[in-house]
Structure formats: C-alpha cells, structure tokens
C-alpha cells in the first residue's frame, strides 16, 4: 500500500509540474488537449479491445454444450482452469485492453487532425480526390481498419480456444464436430474479419499513390492498370466471401465459405501478384520510358509543389573562367561583404578572447546574422556567452552553487563577418562583459540558453541580498568582487508554497529544493530551458530546425527557431528521410522520419531572459498549420504582430533549404524523358575540407545508394555534404540581398571518371525584413537556380580545393605556417557568382598546438577559373587574381599593413582576462584588448600589430629565400642554393619565435 502511494505521488508530481510549466507559459491548452485526447484514445482503445474479447469468451462459455462428452485431456484442462475461470475471463481482456489502450493513446494527433482537417484545394491526378484526403483521412481510416482487424482476430482466437476447451468444437479422427452456437459465433466473427479485409483492400488502392517505388514515389503504369484494379476486384471478392460466412452461420455449411476463402487466396496470388508481374515484365519493362512518362510527370509536378520549389526561377548562366582586370567592379557590394570569419572554426577564438571565466562558454559552431551598423547592413558572426557548470572548479562545484548562484549566462559577442584584425583576430562589434559595442543596450542575462543548467532556483523578495552571480567585475577574493543579481522576470513556476517545493523536490529528486533556506516565497524554478526544447513542448505538431540562433531584438536577446509542418502522405511526391537529408548523410531504407511534404509554417521566438515562447503563423496558406490552429486555437500569433526589428533577423531556414536542394538536384528537370534518362541529375558536393590541410579534398570515398529516375545506383560519398552558406550578395538577375546558397555537381556512379564541375547554383533570398512591422519582404523565399551550359567546365568545389592543395607555392607557404608546432585550418570554401563567373574564397587559419591557443586568420585563398591567388588579405588576393586590380574592395582592405579593417575599436573588450590566461600563436598574452585589431589603428591595434609585423617580416624573408633557392637549383648553382637554404632556415626560426611571442 505504501509503495502504491509513493508511486502515485510521483505520478501526480509529474503531472502537476507539467501543468504548472505549461500554465506559466500560457500554453496550458496544449497540455490539457493532449491529456484529454490521449485519455479518450486510451479509453477507446481499451474498451475497443477488452469488450469484444470478453464478449467473445463469455458467449463461448455461455453457450457451451453442458453434457458434452470430453476426452481426458480436456477434462484435465477444465479442472485446472475452472477455479481461475472468472479471473481469466476478465483478466485476459483487461491485459489485452491495456496494451491496446497504450498503443492507441499515442495516435491522438492523427485523430485530432482527422476531425479538424482542412482542404488543400488541390486534387490528385488519379482519383480526383483532394490532397487532404490522403494527408488527414486515409491514415485515419486505415488505422481504424487495422485496429478493428486485430480486435476481431484476437476475439476470434479467444472464442476458438474457449469452444474447444468446453467441447463445442471437437476433433475425432477425420471428423470435426461443432455446436450450433459455436458455428454461428465463429462464422460471424470470420465474416466480420473478412469484411474488414475487403475495406482494407479498397483503401489500399489509394495508398498506392504514396508508395515508394524504385523509379518514383506514387502509382506507375503497372499500379494504375493492374494493381489498383486488382485491389478493387479482390475487395469485391472479399465482400462476397464475408457474405458466404454469414450464410454458413445460418445454414451450417462450411464448405461454401471455405471454398470462397480459397478462391480469395488464389485471386490474391493471381490478380495481386502474377498479373502485375506479367504486365511489368512483358509490357512495361521493354518500353519503360514510354509507359512511365505520364506518371513521371505526375511525380515531378507533385514533388515540386509539395516541397515548395515549383516557383524556382531558373536562369542560364554562361560563366566565364577568365579573370580579367576590374572584373568585380559590377559586384562591389558583394565583394565588400564576403565573409572571412568561419563560424565553425572561430569558436575557440571567441572563447579565448571573450569567455572571461571558466564557467562561461560559446557553442562549438557560431551563428551568422546581419545587423544595421552605422546605417550599413553588416554580416555578423554572433554567439551567446552561456553558462557552463562543467567549468566550475571542484571547490565551487557544489549543489548550492549549481542551483542558486550560477544560474545564467551573460551577453553576446559579435564580430564583423567580412573583417579581420592585422594579427588575424576577428574585429568585434560587440564584446566585453558587460557588453559594449554597436548593438545598443539590451537585457544581457541569459537564463534560457542552449546549455543552461537542468534547473535553477531564482528570485527573492525585494530588499533581499543578491546571491546569483551576474558577471565577473573584479577580484574573486570576496563576495563583493563580482556583480550579483536577483532574477526579476516571470520565467518559471513558483516555489513559494510548501506543496510546490515538495512536488518539485520529487520531480528533480533533490532535497535542497525542500530544505534549503535559499528558497523563499518569491522563488521560481527554471527548467526545460533549451529554446528548441521549449518550442517543441508547446508545439508538438512541429518538426524544428536543428539550429536556434540568437538575435538582439527590441533590446532583448531572442532565440529564433524555425518550425516545419510535414507529411509523408502527399500523393506522388518523392519521399526522403528528413534527418538524413539535413545531416547530409546517406538515406536509409529503414528511416522512420520519411517526409514528402514540408512547409516552414511557424517562426518561434524564445526570450533569453523570461523564457517566453511566441509562435508566429508564418505560412498562413499551409493546410496542415490551419488544421493545428483549429486543434490549438489562440496559440499562434499572426505575422502582423512581428516587430520590424524581429523581421530584420528572420532568415530562410537552413534545414528546409537542405531538403529543397536535395529535391532540386533531380527535380530541376521537368521533362519526363530527360528525368528518366538521368542525364542531367545533380548532387550536392561533398565537404572539401575537414579543417586542416592534412586532409585532402579528394580523399578516399565510400559508396552510398541513391534512388533516381534510373532506379537504384551506387555513388561515391564521404557522407558529409557541403553546408549551404549565408552571404550578402547579388545573384545575377536579382538585387543584392542576404542570401543562402548551395552548389551542384553532376550525379555520377561509383567507379566512373568523376567530373567535379559546377552544374548548378541555387540561392534563396533569406531577408524577411525591410518592409516594416508585420510585413514580409516581397522577395523573401524567392529561389533562383543558375544552370551552367552542359559544354562548360566550370571548376567545382572539389576541383578548386585540389588546385589549392596541389599548388606548389601554396603548399610550401602552408608548410612554413605549420612549422613551430602550429596547425593550419582551411575554412569554409565560399562560392560567389561574380565577375561573370564564379569566385571561390577560402580563409586559412593558423593555430598553435600550445595550451590556450586559438585560430588566427592569416591567409586567404581565392580562385577564378583555373587561376588562384594566396595572400595575407582577401583584398590583396583579389587584386592578385584579377591582374592587379579586381575593381572592388574587400572588407579586410588594409588589415595586413596594421591599419586594420574598417570597423571601429571596441572599448568593451578592454579586459585583460581572456578566459584562458595563456598566450597563443601570433598573439601576446599581455595584450590589453580583446579587440586589438580595430580599424582605427589606435594603441591596441598598434600593440598587436608590432608582434605580427615580426612574423610577417620573417614569412616574407622565408618566401624570398624559397624563391631564390628554387631559382638557384634551376640554374644548377649549388652554392647559391645552399646560401638560400640557410636563409630559409633562419627565416623559419624567426617566424617560429615571432609566432610564439618571443
């Protein structure tokens, strides 16, 4: 009894705290709707199974032959079961009902979608039914039939066992005897079961439109002309057989129903298997393209509609490969915004320069956004300085500190994406703690972040002593050495009463919640704090983007999360694994997250201070979203409620773009014959680098299986597709805009002479702002596809990476940079359609292997056609590439000579504590500014520039010596070669010392 009470209390605590969490956010309707729907589904599933099984057993027992002569075996069975008969008759149905109830409770969403369904306004090409029938209705009815079939089958088995046990069904030699009551019960049960199979066969014809075939998703010629008519015929035969079982129940002749069942099985083999095989093998296969053309056209149209790519604007782009002087003059704005700071590499740099304390952290991969700085939009690499309890010392890592003191992160750090300091550091536009820079005043405390603690207890009455660590403000010798605060928001359920403290102590299994004197009448408990987790809980019908990104909006840090509505039941649309496509890995036939319809229907925000979740209905035409708005009314806000500043930071989501680019790799082709031939199918290129020059771009690949118009084929893959990148640029034929892009190369079979040439370039306008409050930008979401002439040989990313890595001069200079315990990291390889062709840009970072080091941007690789350049800055490299004058200035113009980039110095970074306390390659640990490379060329910039000048001078001497040695060997002058070699060694030694700050 006590154990039951304890278990019951823990269950109650879980339910109570869930309701308190949802109620605090104002989304309790979501939880109560789920509870009510789940409970009703459980009850329906329980009763739907338990009652028929019980009735079946009870009828068999009630009408058993009382004076039947049983054999000794059955007598023994009855003697064993009789004392337990009542328990068995009730227990078996109850146990089966519990399993059925638990199984059906999880289908609450499907049932609610059915009863709140919304028309798509489009009809399928085969049956002329609305798409909503396949998305909302067909899954519901097929589930009902499948559940009912299981119930009837189990009830029939139970009745069969009971009739045999009590002698209503007896076997004697070749003779089978059955009582009239048992005959009626079993025959009627069989009739109901076969009738359900008739309904199932009838529904299966509609399911053929979403079936995955080797060629396409959807019904093909054989399906339409053999399988679907066959399903209709078999459904009719099954209905007749069901009637025959009723006849058997009435007249007592089993022969006719058994013969009918046999005919049904024969028909299933002949009509359902043999005939379609003959049609496919004899008629379709020899002329497959002709027969399947119409169905391929259906698949192409449906797929492009379902993934929202039917409106893609295609342009022929006859790209040049000649790098001529002044070629970038017409693309000056794009050139100035080329991003050099790689968000995948500079996390360590941000940490060493801006982390400040071991209990803060930055994510492994930073985010890219854009901000209006001094009237100009700047692409920005930004990150939240979040709390990291794992960084606490063993002495400070107490339960009290983890719960009451270290409760939140503090501020953001942001750097110009297109600039670098003279020593290779980022140029920060927002830095320091408290923050200082270009982003204005905002609430800096981050109580809800991606790495927030599982739970924190915050809040206190006015006038109480602050105990939450706010940020480091001086010496740690006493409590007064750091700034402290008390949470003033409304971010979590109250712990003011004893009962609430008790249930939360049970939830988190922590006696401190109940006993600590730090918990008071104004205390709140903050938990489930990850932005994606919070949105997922209040919007369970959404699939969420894998990346939540921070933005300073209306003086607050807001996390922006993209939500998608999906379906796997859109007729004729090609299906794919959502997780595999987003991850850029091979799709598995066993994936459970197949989708063939996707919309970015919701934009969500999570306030980093209060945890408030706001859902904005972004795609108001989406029928799936409309359906869920009926289920959860008043949970979404209209776009008209979005502020202009929020819209300025809304971007086209990466995960949706990855799915769309995978689809357009094949479905940019709209001609059925060309689609079938697969002569113009594309793939996304593999990632060309792993971050260091030790990994070649064309490393050994593994094979992956893909499905296209030719069926299943094997293609080479590294299982790591190149990421799409955000850039402010001008796509040919479009205005300059914040865009997201990807590239394409030909789809090729394994073992072929692979051609890594550029075949396509897909970009989407990702800027939703600029039109004012509640107004999306007119061109937001506009997809543009540049297609290359088939006769062109524009180098693709892998070819360009090979050019970089295989160039003698580049490899020698990289080897110099790697001397002295340093590693070289090659950053993201950007592709830009400028100068009438394609410009490739890749930043090169150098990092010492010593403790506390971080990557510094030291070089930039660029390519146009087959020509490459490798210089200290992008501006220099572009001028070198385009015959001394590119025609446009890059964002890092002037960084190499110590004058810095165009950004201003950030006084907010003036703390000497970089969070590591140790020096690094190319940077002295005694620098007083985390933003020493500011454009103003002030004292901080000069300080860091002096150390870098020694390194630059040594590298220049090494290059000169290397060239002299090569020239000497060419002239067979061994004396001069030896002298040059000695100079080279001395220069390398000098570079090593300068790099290590000596």
Protein Blocks (a to p, Z undefined) as FASTA:
>chain_A
ZZmmmmmmmmmmmmmmmmmmmmmnopmmmmmmmmmmmmmmmmmmmmmmmmmmmmmmmmmm
mmpcfklccdfklmmmmmmmmmmmmmmmmmmmmmmmmmmmmmmmmmmmmmmmmmmccceh
iacfklopafklmmmmmmmmmmmmmmmmmmmmmmmmmmmmmmmmnopaccehjaccddfk
lmmmmmmmmmmmmmmmmmmmmmmmmmmmmcccfkbgcddfklmmmmmmmmmmmmmmmmmm
mmmmmmmmmnopaklmmmmmmmmmmmmmmmmmmmmmmmmmmmmmmmmmmmmmmmmmmmmm
mmmmmnopmmpccddddddfbdcehklmmmmmmmmmocfbdfklmmmmmmmmmnopakbc
cdfbdcdddddeehiacddddddddddfklpcfklmcfklmmmmmmccedjddddfkbcc
fkopacdfbgcjddedjkopadfbdfbcfkbcfbdcedddehiacfbdfbdcbdfkbmkl
pccdddfbdfbccfkbmklmmmmmmmnopaklmmpmkbcfkbccdehkbfklmmmmmmmm
bccdfbdcdddeehiacdddddddddfkbghiacddfklmmnopacdfkbckbcfbdcdf
bccdddfklopacdddfblmbmklmmmmmmmghkaccfklpcfklmmmgccdfklmmmmm
mmmmmmmpmbfklmmnopmcccddddfbghiakbcfklccdddddddfkopaddddehia
cdddddddddehiacdddddddddddddehiacdfbdfbdcdddfbfghnoghiacfkgo
iacdddddfkbccdcfklmmmmmmmpmklmmmmmmmmgghiacdddddddddeehiacdd
dddddddfbehiacddfbdcddehjbccddfbfklmmmmmngoiaopacfkgoklnonop
abdcdfklmcfbgonopacehiafkbcbfblmbfklpaklmmmmmmmmmmmmmmmmmmmm
mmmmmmmmmnopaklmmmmmmmmmmmmmmmmmmmnoZZ
